[in-house]
Every structure is written in structure tokens, then in C-alpha cells.
């Protein structure tokens, strides 16, 4: 049943939309009625913004609950969670460039863990949910969709969660209109995770995005390669596009067939021991040796009915039909969203960005990203950045109409240096990916470990805020310890007592040669005893 009301005043710590997302997500899964006050009290525009409100409505649709105070600018809301909705398809439109990744953050825990009463869990339709979101996919002060797809989801898989993300259309500030789709499988339970060893790097990838010309994107790719060639971590492979959908266009059937035909063996001349068949499609002669014929008869493989050229053509056409199906799905998704243009004629600000992620031998994903954009014509200003500092990724705001080569090179250097520093630290995860996992740590049974990068120079409260709210609402026990990743002590840290020292702060764990003065360079080990479900 629903527990007694939880009162949460969020004027402390980070004090923004993150607390609302974490608190409502935990309340929906644990069936707790909650009242939240002083929402975003320290912001220039306090109260709920469009993206917060749309995310709350999406969560409420999945939960089948009730919300009071859900309007733009509201500083207080009260949430009465339900026991889940039997619907498996959800659509949400921010109507602005509101971040689709932040909307997904509040909805995914409930989509994964809530199970409606009276439903049979033995069917695929029951277990699979589709969530389609429209808004900003790559906008300031929020994780880019490339981060969710390539960094966050691999970490969620460690909990036993199955999610996939697809970018149907990119949306930039201030117009938005981007579309992302999440396929979510319900999960019977979560598993604790152990992320204490970084391992060695085995792959490095880059996703370059933007609404700029292809030549600008190419310049950024070249600059990325140059930065890593000077101090390589691993060979980089850049895969970029202004829009994911543009990757579907290409050669026509005939051209592709010509490209494939160079690898197709010519028909062999027959001899007395060869077996002859006719291709069902082009009616040419296919010749099989006696050995091949015997293999077909003695195995489960069927003799091919088409020659190799026709097989290649059928494969190309099958791929084209699949691409057309995706295009058709995108059109259907767009039709389901409101036809009303809520952008009021706003034009997109010139935006360019890159997401880097490196996979290690222990399954960790290290990441860094950066976005640069023009501030002229309705874009962000330096004052906006100073007043609304969100340190999820570096922001470079360009006061002008065009991006210079120097600015592009600076962006590449910053994002490469950040990933290099994370790799050299020995950490398994960066701060801003870690704060998105706190809710799953709290809801997993047993003890979990998360080795986070050293605390940034500019202290960010998002991670501490996530831990504080998760502890208060779920009952999970968290402890943060300072450790040296190179110390073998980190592998035997099983008997940690999740208590505080006499001063009330978390007691650090240091190796023998380390002093408290050097702990700022040490990684933070988050230990959580989760409550389970």
C-alpha cells in the first residue's frame, strides 16, 4: 500500500530539478506519497519549468498516480503514486527545447520496475515498453542523448536492466523538436554492482553532432585525432553525422550490387562430379561440388535457392525495407505529437558538440563531452551560464555568428584532456554519470561499489544531492570514502561500516602514505547497502 507522506524541502544542496526527478522516481517505485516544496528556489526563474513538468506527467502516466500542483512555475507539488499502468506506449512532448534525457531520467526507473496488478508477466507485450520523447536531444545544461545511449545504458545493464535508445531526430536550442525513442524491458529485480577496477582501455569512440556544415564537423573530427595522436590513449574511430537519419541514404540497389559483386565468386565450370541447380530469381546455373552437396545432405543447412549475386541483392533490398520501416515509424511518431508549432518561429542556435566514450576490459565506460554554440540570435549568454552553472559537461558559449577553427581546436583539446584525466585517475566512472546511478544503487539489494573520479575543482552538489535524497526516501545506507585506485586495499574493502565519524562527516579511507592534504587527488568510493524491492 501507500506509505505515510514524505515531506521534502529542497531549498538546500543543489536545490533544482534533479531533486524532483530522484524523489518522485523513488516515491513511484516504493509507493510513497510525497510533498516537495521550494522547488528551484535559487534559480532566476524558480519553480517547475516545461521539461520538469512534462517529465512529471510522463512519470505519472507510467505510475497511474495523481499529482497536485503540477503547473508551470509551481514551487510545491504533491504526488500520490499508483500501482502502474497497463499501457506500454508512452509519448511526451516538452513543447520546447527541454531536455529529453532529463525527461527520461525521471521516467525510466518506474518504466523498468513498476508492474501493474492483474497483468500476466509471461508475454513480450507485457515486458516491453516504448517511450517516445520530443524536445532537445543536445542542449545546454543537460546530458546529450549520445551520453544516454553510449554511456548510461551500459552501466544500467550491470544492474540487469535492458534499455535501448534510438535517435530519430536531433533537436537543438532553442527550437527543440528532436525525437528520441527508448525501448524498456521490465525488470523483476535489480542486481548490486561492483565498479572498483577500471581495467585497461580496449576501445575509444566519438560521436560528433551539430546543426553546422559538414566541413565544420570534419574539422572537429580532424582536431580530435590530432589531439589523441599527440598523447594517445587508444586509436580513435570517429563516426559523425548531423542527423542519424542521414546515414540511411546511400547507394541504390544496382550500385550496391556492383560493389558487392567484386566479392562474389564467378560460377565454376562443371565437371562430372558437380551438381547443378537453377537460381529461382535469375534462373542462372549454380554449380555445387560433390563435397558441398554432401555437406548440405549431412547437415542442418539448406542448399541455397539463389545464386550469390541474387543473395547479395536480396540482402540489400531487405536492409532498404528495414530502413524504410524506420522512416515510416518516424513519420508516425511525428504525427502522434502535436501538430501545433510551439517554437514561435525560433531558429536554432548554431551548435557543435562531441561525445567521447572509452570502454575498458572490466566493462567500465569512461566519458567526456562538450558542446559549443553561438550566443547571437537568442542563444545563451555568459551571464546565463554564470547564473545557471550546470557542470555536467563543459560549455563554451561563443559570442558571434560563426565558429572559428581556433574555437573548434579548443573544444577538441578540452574534451580529450578531460577523458585523458579521467583515465589516468584510475576511476571507473565520472561524477555526472555516477549521480544518475544513485537511485539504482539504492533500490538494488545488497552492497554495491562505485569508484568515482576525484572531486572536481569546482565542487558540484549533484552527486551529494542524489545520495542525500536517496538515503532519506529509500532507507538505503550510503558512505563515501577516499581511496587510491592503485592500492590493493580497494579490493578487500568488504567490512566498511557505513557510519559517520564524530564530526558527522564521512570518514575517508587512505593508504598508509597518503595524508589528508593529498586526498583531493584521490578517487571517491561510493558504498551503498541497497534496500531491494
C-alpha positions, -999 to +999 in steps of 0.1 A: +000+000+000+009+037+000+031+047+030+027+079+050+035+112+034+072+122+030+079+159+033+109+171+013+122+207+014+147+211-014+159+246-008+192+231+003+220+214-016+216+215-054+180+226-049+170+221-086+151+198-108+174+169-100+159+165-066+124+164-081+134+137-105+151+115-079+125+120-053+095+113-075+112+083-091+119+067-058+084+075-045+068+059-075+087+027-072+083+024-034+047+037-034+053+067-011+032+098-011+055+128-011+052+166-009+081+187-023+084+224-016+107+253-026+114+238-060+142+255-078+140+284-053+175+296-061+170+299-098+165+330-119+131+315-128+120+295-098+095+267-098+088+240-124+099+246-160+084+229-191+108+200-192+103+193-154+066+194-158+065+171-188+088+146-171+065+146-141+034+140-163+052+112-181+061+095-148+026+099-136+013+082-167+035+052-161+026+051-124-011+058-129-010+081-099-022+116-090-003+149-088-013+182-073+005+215-081+016+204-115+017+237-134+045+260-148+062+279-121+049+258-093+072+257-062+053+229-044+039+196-057+023+166-040+025+132-056+003+102-049+018+072-068-003+045-083+005+008-089+014+011-125-003+015-159-011-015-182-003+008-212+030+000-229+034+030-252+041+065-239+046+098-258+058+130-242+064+164-258+082+192-239+069+217-265+103+235-261+140+225-263+135+209-229+160+180-225+147+146-235+174+129-214+163+147-182+127+136-190+139+101-194+158+102-161+126+106-141+106+081-161+130+051-166+131+037-130+093+034-130+091+021-165+116-006-156+104-016-121+066-009-119+044-039-126+006-033-128-016-056-107-035-083-125-012-084-156+005-116-168+043-112-169+047-140-194+042-121-226+066-099-246+040-071-248+038-070-211+076-069-206+084-043-233+076-006-232+082+021-258+088+057-246+090+084-273+101+119-263+103+151-282+123+181-272+160+189-271+184+160-277+216+180-275+210+212-254+229+231-228+229+221-191+219+185-196+235+153-208+234+148-246+213+119-259+246+104-271+256+100-234+224+082-225+228+058-255+265+050-252+275+056-215+245+055-192+227+024-207+259+002-205+261+010-168+223+002-163+229-032-179+251-041-150+220-038-127+202-063-150+183-036-168+176-038-206+171-005-223+179+007-258+179+043-271+174+055-307+178+090-320+151+096-346+158+133-350+181+157-332+169+189-316+189+219-306+184+250-285+160+269-286+138+252-311+140+216-299+117+193-320+142+164-316+128+129-311+143+100-291+128+066-285+136+043-256+127+006-256+125-006-220+121-041-207+105-046-173+129-060-147+119-084-119+148-073-097+180-053-097+215-067-090+242-050-070+272-038-090+309-037-083+328-010-101+361-008-083+386-016-111+390+005-142+409-021-163+427-013-195+412+006-224+400-016-253+381+009-275+376+046-279+347+061-298+335+096-307+301+109-317+301+143-333+269+162-336+256+197-346+235+217-369+265+231-387+280+224-421+297+190-427+331+208-432+329+221-396+321+187-383+351+173-403+373+199-388+363+188-353+370+152-362+405+160-375+412+181-344+402+151-322+425+128-340+454+153-338+449+157-300+450+119-294+479+114-318+500+138-296+491+118-264+473+087-275+450+066-252+440+043-279+432+045-316+401+067-322+374+060-347+351+089-354+316+083-365+297+115-371+266+129-387+245+159-384+214+137-382+213+099-376+187+096-403+211+108-430+230+076-425+202+056-442+207+073-475+234+059-499+239+038-529+209+024-548+203-013-553+222-016-585+252+004-573+254-017-541+251-048-561+281-037-582+300-030-550+292-064-536+298-083-569+335-078-566+335-103-537+312-128-554+329-158-569+323-165-605+304-197-615+327-226-617+329-247-648+311-280-642+327-314-642+313-349-639+312-348-601+295-314-598+258-310-590+238-283-609+208-262-596+189-233-610+186-199-592+149-192-585+154-155-591+176-150-622+174-186-635+212-189-639+230-221-633+245-228-598+272-254-596+280-273-563+309-297-559+303-332-546+318-322-513+294-292-510+264-314-519+274-340-493+277-312-467+241-300-475+228-335-471+246-343-439+239-310-420+210-288-410+220-262-436+197-260-466+210-258-502+207-222-513+179-214-537+196-183-550+229-176-566+254-154-547+246-123-567+209-126-560+216-134-524+235-101-522+207-082-539+181-097-516+201-087-486+204-051-499+167-049-505+159-063-471+181-037-455+164-010-475+130-022-464+141-021-428+154+015-433+121+024-449+102+009-420+122+031-396+114+062-417+078+052-417+079+048-379+095+082-375+066+098-396+041+080-375+058+092-343+058+128-356+021+126-364+013+115-329+029+146-315+010+178-315+008+195-350+009+229-333+042+247-337+053+257-302+086+271-313+071+305-322+094+308-352+125+305-332+156+295-351+182+270-339+214+284-324+245+272-342+256+242-321+285+218-324+295+191-299+312+158-293+307+128-270+337+106-263+335+073-246+361+046-239+353+010-229+376-008-206+385-045-201+363-046-169+333-032-187+336+003-174+327+033-197+347+064-193+333+095-209+336+132-216+316+156-238+315+192-248+291+215-266+299+248-282+273+272-295+267+306-308+251+331-284+239+355-310+203+355-322+186+343-290+213+320-276+227+317-242+249+345-228+279+343-205+256+358-178+232+329-182+260+304-178+273+321-146+238+322-130+228+287-140+260+268-137+255+231-146+287+212-148+276+181-164+299+189-193+320+218-204+301+247-220+318+271-244+295+299-253+306+317-285+296+354-288+292+356-326+277+341-356+303+316-367+327+291-351+364+297-358+390+270-363+406+281-330+374+276-311+369+241-327+405+232-317+400+244-282+368+223-278+387+192-291+415+198-267+393+203-237+372+172-242+402+150-249+421+163-219+391+156-197+388+120-209+426+115-205+425+129-169+396+105-161+415+076-175+447+084-156+428+089-123+420+051-122+383+059-116+356+037-131+330+065-137+328+103-139+308+124-113+279+132-135+272+097-148+275+085-112+247+107-099+223+092-124+231+057-109+224+066-073+187+057-074+195+022-088+222+017-062+196+025-035+170+001-050+194-028-055+196-055-028+229-060-011+261-039-013+273-020-043+305-002-051+311+027-074+346+042-078+341+079-089+367+103-102+384+128-078+362+157-068+362+184-095+379+217-086+346+235-088+326+214-063+293+202-078+265+193-055+246+169-078+262+137-065+259+147-029+223+158-035+214+125-052+229+105-023+211+126+004+177+123-013+180+086-020+190+079+017+161+099+030+134+084+008+145+048+003+163+039+036+194+028+018+228+035+035+255+053+016+291+061+025+317+079+006+354+071+011+386+085-003+408+057-018+438+052-040+427+031-070+462+017-073+461+003-037+451-033-033+431-022-003+403-013-026+396-050-034+393-060+003+371-032+014+342-056+023+340-047+060+333-010+057+310+002+085+286+027+070+289+052+098+300+087+103+329+100+124+325+122+154+323+153+133+294+139+114+312+137+081+320+105+061+353+090+073+379+088+045+399+057+039+435+065+029+465+043+021+494+044+046+515+070+027+486+094+019+478+123+040+446+143+042+463+171+023+466+148-008+431+134-006+418+159-032+436+138-058+421+106-046+391+089-060+358+086-042+345+051-035+307+051-030+295+022-010+258+015-008+237-010+011+205-010-010+170-018+002+160-040-027+124-043-039 
